[in-house]
Amino acid sequence: MLRNGWRPHPFRQYLLKVHSRCNLACDYCYVYTLADQSWRSRPMVMTPELVAIAAERIAEHAAAHDVRSVKLILHGGEPLLAGHTYLREIVETVRGKAGPDLHVDAAVQTNAVLLNEDTLRSFSDLDLTVGVSLDGSRRANDRNRRFANGRSSYDLVSDALGLLLTPEFRHLYNGLLCTVDLANDPIETYESLLQFRPPAIDFLIPHGTWESPPPGRFPDSPKTPYADWLTAIFDRWYGQSGETVVRLFQEIMNVLMGGSSASEAIGLTPSTVVVIETDGTIEQTDSLKVVGQGAPGTGLNIVDHPFDAALEHPGMVARQLGWDALDDTCKACRFGRVCGAGLYPHRYRPGSGFRNPSVYCPDLYRLIEHIHSRLVSDLRRATR
């Protein structure tokens, strides 16, 4: 299928929304607190029948495109609310339908408050890896990540991470996901995360658009609060070989050095992620929930439609077009190919849709410029 020389890229990452509710009430959550409230009308848990159909569709799509390896990400809400026995059944179902010619790498993204030894033993049998959400120290984490009654989640997450760090389960530990809060000190946050010896850290900037900007990001202001926060960590992290991988920094450095990015937030690598909701709905990236009710939708479901149909959705196409999807401002920018206009939902502006720079444009430019300067300086020293 060719359109002006463009060929669709098959899906390789399947984000399965196995449970649509959560046991925490994080005040920045894009599922529950932002514009799209579709979770309210969806079933709590994906049924075994829908799981089986999803597994068939994944195998079908991979076979049609000669894909030999895919990633299955169990997500929510909070996936552990579905119970580790059911999560095991889901992974086994998908792998069973995949057959011997398709490798299914499975992972779960969790707030970890329900993570215990029985769950981790089950995951270990499946080689199901675990990513944990944590926003730093107790004080930093409890600004946003509490139970609905206001109770702290920190001790439960800390205990779960202690289990992940034991020799029996260390191989399952994917890393930490931290949402940036400008009220938290960046170095304290980073060093608090390091205490849990993560193999990688993902710093996630809060979701927002030009219409509904994120906290502290005033669209017409040249100030760069998020870049200031992140560059402080970059300077602390840079050169500390073996300490941990900070994926945002690593991806920026990869692209600056002529490589490609594995993240939708940086660069021009085509997106190959698709979301399946608990009712079987096929959706684009679920961070589009920040844009408006129904924004992630494709109008498709796994019962009646193959994943090939989703590849033709305009939103999916736009997230695979790379350079051709950027507006003229981004194309003229010194770092346009590095930034790639940032995360797709962050470009949205009423009237012009997604053909805009990111609402984080000044921050992204300053962060990339800072990392570029450090790299150039080091390369010059190395070649003297």
C-alpha positions in Angstrom: 0.0 0.0 0.0 1.8 3.2 -1.2 0.7 6.8 -0.9 3.1 9.3 -2.5 5.9 7.0 -1.7 4.8 6.3 1.9 4.4 2.7 3.0 2.6 1.9 6.3 4.7 0.3 9.0 3.0 -2.7 10.7 2.2 -2.6 14.4 4.9 -4.1 16.7 3.7 -2.9 20.1 0.3 -3.8 21.4 -0.9 -2.0 24.5 -3.6 -4.1 26.0 -5.9 -2.3 28.4 -6.7 -5.3 30.6 -8.4 -3.4 33.4 -10.0 0.1 33.0 -10.0 1.1 36.7 -7.3 2.1 39.1 -6.7 1.9 42.8 -4.8 5.2 42.9 -6.2 8.7 42.2 -3.2 10.4 40.6 -4.2 14.0 39.9 -2.5 14.2 36.5 -3.7 10.9 35.1 -4.5 11.3 31.4 -7.1 8.4 31.6 -9.3 9.8 34.4 -8.6 13.5 34.8 -8.3 14.9 31.3 -10.7 15.6 28.4 -11.6 12.1 27.3 -13.8 10.2 29.8 -14.6 7.2 27.7 -13.3 4.9 30.6 -16.7 5.5 32.3 -18.6 3.6 29.7 -16.2 0.7 29.2 -16.1 -2.7 31.0 -13.9 -3.0 34.0 -12.0 -6.0 32.7 -11.3 -7.3 29.2 -13.1 -10.6 28.8 -11.3 -13.9 27.9 -13.2 -14.0 24.7 -11.9 -10.6 23.7 -8.4 -11.5 24.7 -8.6 -14.6 22.4 -9.8 -12.4 19.5 -7.0 -9.8 20.2 -4.5 -12.7 20.2 -5.8 -13.9 16.8 -5.6 -10.4 15.4 -2.0 -9.9 16.6 -1.0 -13.2 15.0 -2.8 -12.4 11.8 -1.2 -8.9 11.5 2.3 -10.2 12.2 1.9 -13.0 9.7 0.6 -10.6 7.0 3.6 -8.4 7.4 6.3 -11.0 8.1 6.9 -9.6 11.6 8.8 -12.1 13.8 8.7 -10.3 17.1 6.2 -8.1 18.9 5.8 -6.5 22.4 2.7 -7.0 24.4 2.2 -4.4 27.1 -0.4 -5.1 29.9 -1.8 -1.7 30.9 -4.8 0.0 32.5 -6.0 1.6 34.6 -4.1 -0.6 36.9 -3.5 -4.1 35.3 -2.7 -5.8 38.6 -6.4 -5.3 39.6 -7.2 -8.1 37.1 -5.2 -10.5 39.3 -1.9 -12.2 38.4 -3.7 -15.4 37.5 -5.7 -13.7 34.8 -2.7 -11.7 33.5 -0.9 -15.0 33.1 -3.8 -16.4 31.1 -3.7 -13.3 28.9 0.0 -13.7 28.1 -0.3 -17.5 27.5 -3.3 -16.9 25.2 -1.4 -14.4 23.1 1.7 -16.5 22.9 -0.4 -19.6 22.1 -2.0 -17.9 19.2 1.3 -16.5 18.0 2.8 -19.9 17.4 6.5 -20.8 17.1 7.3 -18.2 14.4 6.3 -15.1 16.4 8.1 -14.1 19.6 5.9 -12.2 22.1 7.9 -10.1 24.5 5.5 -9.3 27.4 5.6 -6.5 30.0 3.3 -4.9 32.5 3.2 -1.2 33.5 2.0 -0.9 37.1 1.7 1.4 40.1 3.1 -1.6 42.1 0.9 -1.2 45.1 -0.4 -4.8 44.6 2.9 -6.3 43.5 3.9 -9.2 45.8 6.0 -12.4 45.7 3.2 -14.6 44.3 2.7 -12.2 41.5 6.4 -11.9 40.7 6.8 -15.7 40.7 4.0 -16.0 38.2 5.6 -13.2 36.1 9.0 -14.9 36.4 7.6 -18.1 34.9 6.4 -16.1 31.9 9.5 -13.8 31.7 7.0 -11.0 32.0 8.9 -7.8 32.8 7.7 -5.0 35.1 7.8 -1.2 34.8 6.9 0.7 37.9 5.5 4.3 38.2 7.1 6.4 40.9 7.6 10.2 41.1 10.7 10.3 43.4 10.9 10.7 47.1 8.0 10.1 49.5 7.3 13.9 49.4 7.5 14.1 45.7 5.5 11.0 45.0 2.8 11.9 47.5 2.1 15.3 45.8 0.2 13.4 43.1 0.2 9.7 43.5 -2.1 8.9 46.4 -5.1 6.8 47.0 -8.6 8.4 46.6 -8.8 8.9 50.4 -5.5 10.8 50.4 -3.4 7.9 51.8 0.2 7.7 50.6 1.2 5.0 48.1 4.9 5.4 48.7 5.6 2.6 51.2 3.7 0.0 49.2 5.6 0.9 46.0 8.9 1.0 47.9 8.3 -2.5 49.3 7.4 -3.8 45.8 10.6 -2.3 44.4 12.5 -4.0 47.2 11.1 -7.3 46.0 12.1 -6.5 42.4 15.6 -5.9 43.5 16.1 -9.3 45.1 18.2 -11.8 43.1 15.1 -13.9 42.4 13.2 -11.2 40.5 15.8 -8.6 39.4 15.7 -9.9 35.8 12.1 -8.8 35.6 12.8 -5.1 36.5 12.3 -2.9 33.4 12.7 0.5 35.2 10.8 3.4 36.6 8.4 5.9 35.0 8.4 9.3 36.6 6.1 12.2 35.7 7.8 15.5 36.0 6.3 17.9 38.6 8.0 21.3 38.6 7.2 21.6 42.3 9.7 18.8 43.0 13.4 19.4 43.1 14.9 17.7 40.0 18.1 16.4 41.6 16.3 15.2 44.7 13.8 13.4 42.5 16.5 11.8 40.4 18.6 10.7 43.3 15.6 9.3 45.1 14.8 7.2 42.0 18.4 6.0 41.9 18.0 4.5 45.4 15.9 1.8 43.7 18.7 1.0 41.3 16.5 1.1 38.1 18.0 -0.2 34.9 16.3 2.7 33.2 14.2 5.8 34.0 11.6 7.4 31.8 10.8 11.0 32.6 7.4 11.8 31.3 6.4 15.5 30.9 2.7 16.1 31.7 0.3 15.9 28.8 -1.1 19.1 27.5 -2.1 20.9 24.3 -2.0 24.5 23.0 -5.6 24.8 24.1 -5.0 23.2 27.5 -1.3 23.7 28.3 0.4 21.7 31.0 1.2 23.2 34.4 3.8 26.0 34.2 3.9 25.9 30.4 2.5 29.2 29.1 2.4 28.8 25.3 3.5 32.3 24.3 6.3 32.5 26.9 9.9 32.0 26.0 10.6 30.6 29.5 11.6 26.9 29.7 10.7 25.5 33.1 10.6 21.9 31.9 14.0 22.2 30.1 15.5 23.8 33.2 14.2 20.9 35.3 15.5 18.2 32.9 18.9 19.8 32.1 19.7 19.9 35.8 19.2 16.1 35.8 21.1 15.7 32.5 24.1 17.5 34.0 24.0 15.3 37.1 23.6 12.1 34.9 25.9 12.8 32.0 29.1 10.9 32.2 28.0 8.7 35.0 28.5 5.5 33.1 26.5 2.5 34.4 24.4 4.5 36.9 21.2 4.1 34.8 19.8 4.8 31.4 17.6 7.9 31.2 15.7 7.1 28.1 14.8 10.7 27.1 18.4 11.8 27.2 19.6 8.6 25.5 17.1 9.0 22.6 18.1 12.7 22.1 21.7 11.7 22.0 21.1 8.8 19.6 19.3 11.1 17.1 21.9 13.9 17.4 24.6 11.3 16.6 22.7 10.3 13.4 20.8 7.3 14.8 17.0 6.8 15.3 14.8 7.1 18.3 12.7 4.3 19.9 10.4 6.9 21.5 7.5 8.7 20.0 8.4 11.8 22.0 11.7 12.4 20.1 12.7 12.1 16.4 10.9 10.9 13.3 10.7 7.2 13.8 7.3 6.0 12.7 5.0 4.9 15.5 4.1 1.2 15.6 2.0 1.3 18.8 -1.7 0.4 18.9 -4.0 0.4 21.9 -6.8 -2.2 22.5 -9.3 -1.1 25.1 -11.3 -3.4 27.5 -14.2 -3.4 25.1 -12.1 -4.4 22.1 -12.0 -0.8 20.7 -8.8 -0.1 18.6 -7.3 3.2 19.5 -4.4 5.4 18.7 -1.9 6.4 21.4 -4.0 6.9 24.6 -2.2 10.1 25.5 -4.6 11.6 22.9 -7.1 11.6 25.7 -5.8 15.1 26.6 -7.2 16.5 23.3 -10.9 15.8 23.7 -13.6 13.2 24.1 -13.1 10.4 21.5 -9.8 11.8 20.2 -7.9 8.5 20.4 -10.7 6.7 18.6 -10.5 5.0 15.2 -14.1 3.8 14.9 -12.8 0.2 14.8 -12.8 -2.8 17.0 -11.0 -6.1 17.1 -14.2 -8.2 16.7 -15.0 -6.8 13.2 -11.7 -5.3 12.0 -8.1 -6.5 11.4 -5.3 -4.3 12.6 -4.6 -3.5 8.9 -7.7 -1.4 8.9 -6.3 0.7 11.8 -3.1 1.4 9.7 -5.3 3.4 7.3 -6.7 5.7 10.0 -5.5 9.3 9.4 -4.2 9.6 12.9 -2.1 6.5 12.6 -0.8 7.6 9.2 0.2 11.0 10.6 2.1 9.3 13.4 4.1 7.3 10.8 4.7 10.1 8.3 7.7 11.6 10.1 9.1 14.7 8.4 6.0 15.0 6.1 3.7 15.4 9.1 5.6 18.4 10.5 4.6 22.0 10.0 6.8 24.6 8.3 8.1 26.0 11.6 9.4 22.6 12.6 10.9 21.9 9.2 12.8 25.2 9.4 14.1 24.6 12.9 17.7 23.7 13.5 16.6 20.7 15.6 13.5 19.8 13.7 14.6 16.3 12.8 15.8 15.7 16.4 12.7 16.9 18.2 10.2 15.7 15.5 7.7 18.2 17.0 7.6 16.2 20.2 4.8 13.9 21.2 1.9 13.9 18.8 -0.9 15.0 21.2 1.2 17.9 22.5 0.9 19.5 19.0 -2.8 19.9 19.0 -4.3 23.4 18.5 -8.0 24.1 17.7 -8.3 25.2 14.1 -5.0 23.7 12.8 -5.2 20.2 14.4 -1.8 18.5 14.9 0.2 20.3 12.3 1.9 22.6 14.8 5.1 22.5 17.0 4.7 21.0 20.4 3.3 23.1 23.2 6.6 22.3 24.8 8.6 23.7 21.8 10.8 26.2 23.8 11.6 23.5 26.4 12.4 20.8 23.8 14.6 23.2 21.9 16.6 24.3 24.9 17.0 20.7 26.2 18.2 19.5 22.8 20.5 22.5 22.4 22.0 21.9 25.9 22.6 18.2 25.2 24.0 19.0 21.7 26.5 21.5 23.3 27.7 19.0 25.8 28.3 16.4 23.1 30.0 18.8 20.7 32.3 20.0 23.5 33.3 16.5 24.4 33.9 15.5 20.8 36.1 18.5 20.2 38.2 17.6 23.3 38.5 14.0 22.2 39.8 14.9 18.7 42.5 17.4 19.9 
